Amino acid sequence: MSEYQIQLADIVSWFHSKQQILKDFGITLADIRESHTAKSAAAANFDTAHSIGQIVAWVSGEVDFEVLRVADGKDVFLLHQKVPHLGSPTLETAFENFLQHMTHPDGDDDLHASYEK
């Protein structure tokens, strides 16, 4: 039995639940990888013509978002969050910001980095 509230299977399901909105935004879910350790995680990779992104979510509720611009490999968005559950409004807001940067990686040259708990 895990000491964490979030299960790895739930993280993978959360990624899959986003497929329609990703498609609507022209974003491809390239793959999902699982890491089965003491603090298991799943990482999903995303692609567009102009950006690549990754979301890594741990069963502990920590979630990292990253978007790179393809043209120059520059980080355009970095965000670390700690959420109590996968239905958290904070997680949905972070995901919306991730989508915005995936679809418009040239929109702002300032790196958006944030570490929130």
ABEGO torsion letter per residue (X at the ends): XBABABBAAAAAAAAAAAAAAAAAAGBBBABBBBBBBABBBBBBBBBBAABBBBBBBBAAGBBBBBBBBAAAGBBABBBBBBBABAABAAAAAAAAAAAAAAABAAABABBBBBBBX
